[in-house]
Every structure is written in C-alpha cells, then in structure tokens.
Amino acid sequence: MSQVIRIPSDVYARLEQHAEGFDTPANVIERLLNHYEGNSQASSTKKLVPRSSNGKDKTKYHFNEQIYGKGRLVLAVVEKYVSEHPDIDIEDLTLAFPKKLQGSIGVFNELEYVKNKYAGKNNKRHFLKPDEIIKINGNEIVVCTEWGAGNIEYFVQQAEALGYIITPTNG
C-alpha cells in the first residue's frame, strides 16, 4: 500500500540537490533512512552525478563513437540493439530493456499507443520524428525521452550487461 506524502516545493528542491537518484520521493526517503540507520554502503555505491549551477545533471555519454545526452543515448542503444537483432519482436526487446529501467513510461512503447495516450498533448514524451521511429517485425516503436539522473544509470547498467560500452563524460 502506498502512502502519499506532500512536501513544499522549496523542501523538494533542497532534497533534489542532495539526493542522487532523485527520481521518486521514495528514493529520497530510502536514502535518508539508510543514512540515519548507518547503512552508508547502500548510498556509497552510486556514482556522483555532475550538476550544473542550476542543479541539472548535464552528463553526456560516449557510445558507438558519438556523444549523446541521456534520451538520445537510449535511442541510439535501442536502435543499435534492434539493428543487431533484425528478427527481434517486441516481447524480446522488452526482455532486453524492461519497462522498470525508465519508470512508469517504459523504455519504449508502440507508436499507436503513444499517439492515442498523448492525443491532444504537446509533449508526447517519446522520439516521434520519422527517422526516430524503430520498425520491429511490422510494428513501429518509439523510445521514451524522459531520462534523468534518477533512471539513466539503470539503463546504462543494462546496456553494459548486453555488451555495450558507454562512458560518461562532461561534454
């Protein structure tokens, strides 16, 4: 059962500055509990995230001889994976890149689903240009654009487990 905790935006902003992996308030609370319970090992395993003066993570990633931001990195890796596995279907791609890596939206979705779900909205949260749509066995999928410091590490770890080499860089 989930409980709802409401906090003022200024407190939220302060927490965001101190908690890497700040994709959900639950992660922040877990980090605080780990700290107060003396379980520093759980929090020390994460990599430090470079932040700009406005608090945003500006890390870029080197992959396949190119430099990418977070969303474009995910798009490039999924495209590469699909090109290396031409007979893959959506179920197998989901096994390679589970929804939980991104969070509630998922790493990718079928194009028709996204068009219907975000009909009438400006931000469709996916790469939708014709050259960004990935074709898999007669289906069209689109990769999610919603990536930040809180979820990109999960994706990078999975991509590395699949054999890809990804290196964070500051520019």
Helices and strands as residue ranges (DSSP letters): H 9-18, H 25-36, H 40-44, E 60-63, E 66-68, H 70-84, H 90-96, G 99-101, E 108-110, H 111-117, G 130-132, E 134-136, E 139-143, H 152-161, E 166-169
